[in-house]
Amino acid sequence: GMDRVLAERGYFDARLERAKVTVQRARLRADIDLQWDSGPRYALGEARFDEHQFRPGLLEKLVPWTPGQPYDQAELLALRSSLVELDYFAAIDLRPLPEEAEDGQVPVQVDLAPAKRSIYDFGVRYGTATGLGLSAGLERRWVNNRGHKLRTRMNLAQRRNDLTAQYRIPAFAWLDGWYTASASVRQEKLEYVDSDLVELVGSRSGRLGNWNLLAALNFRRERFKDPLTGNQLAYSTLVYPSLWGQWGESDDPLYPRRAHGLTLELRGGHSSLGSDVDFLLARAVARCSRGIGRRDRLLLRAEAGATWTDQFPEFPPSLRFYAGGDRSVRGYGYKEIGPALTASDGRRFVFGGKHLLVASAEYERMFSRQWGVAAFVDAG
């Protein structure tokens, strides 16, 4: 009740001075008279980190408050959230210590237990887009006492193979995030287009309010064969910067009943940077979830994209727009919808388009926590 709210705001000396209840039985009425003496409001002090596996000064950069500002429990929750997202620790305990306050500043004790350092996984999977396949991965949650991370992953499937290595360096100053260097090799065999791709990416990510942001410099070398080039082998080299942002609000991360989301992406390449094709690409995805009653939800989704280039036949298939598949227009195959050419034998070849527009509405009824039924309409 009130004691908890006062403690969350830093009134640790608050006490209840008067508690009086007057009952008037004839009028079926009760008057409640409560009075607190809040005492002084304390301020936030230093964050004291227990022994951990990292060099001094690394985690301190995540502390969102400045010693001396008014105490607010929300600042402790923000620090806890930042520590959880690092994925370094199996247990995190933050405790204010008002009994050790000096000059009205309350120190915060942070106790940490390290998580398992290395994660291995291996699996057999099937996807409508990729077919039957195998996957394997290795992740080092921390490589050294500077908090660097390493992740490698391999997927081998009937219609898609890829190998990725990613190295991340903490970037906790200014915006909490990461410097990332990654390299990937991918081979994709669609019904209409074959593509082999090598990609190198250097990026800086960060979080600002409810926005996750990413700025990157990309190098892509792609070899492809598709109907636009007469099924002749073609090559494409692109060097371009990109910006990506994702905003979201949700009442539950696993099963949201009230949620909004927006993803924005912008890419642009020019011959002065070393690209074979001058282009500008923009894409946006919006999502909305609304609970109706106790068991029903309405899920809405919309996606739009556009590409501006005068050299579209040379534009690589991996960056063109397609529709179809379980995350697009359901009822159609993966990347099955798009501009097409018809061969002399009557076969239709989808080669991807400059623009994209997809919309989806879904109504869901849950019978239990695990089981439900949904009806949906997709168009695009």
Salt bridges, closest charged atoms under 4 A:
GLU8 OE2 - ARG4 NH1 3.02
GLU8 OE1 - ARG9 NH1 3.91
GLU17 OE2 - ARG15 NH2 3.55
ASP31 OD1 - ARG29 NE 3.21
ASP33 OD2 - ARG18 NE 2.85
ASP37 OD2 - ARG15 NH1 3.20
GLU46 OE2 - ARG48 NE 3.42
ASP87 OD2 - ARG141 NE 3.07
ASP93 OD2 - ARG95 NE 3.34
GLU100 OE1 - ARG48 NH1 2.65
ASP111 OD2 - ARG95 NH2 2.90
ASP121 OD1 - ARG153 NH1 3.03
GLU139 OE2 - ARG151 NH2 3.40
ASP162 OD2 - ARG160 NE 3.67
GLU188 OE2 - ARG160 NH1 3.78
GLU188 OE1 - LYS335 NZ 3.59
ASP196 OD2 - ARG223 NH2 2.91
GLU199 OE2 - ARG220 NH1 2.95
ASP226 OD2 - ARG320 NH1 2.51
GLU265 OE2 - ARG267 NH2 2.61
GLU265 OE1 - ARG283 NH1 3.47
ASP296 OD1 - ARG365 NE 3.19
GLU303 OE2 - ARG283 NE 2.95
GLU303 OE1 - ARG301 NH2 3.09
ASP345 OD2 - ARG347 NE 3.28
GLU362 OE1 - ARG330 NH1 3.01
GLU364 OE1 - ARG297 NE 2.84
ASP378 OD2 - ARG330 NE 2.73
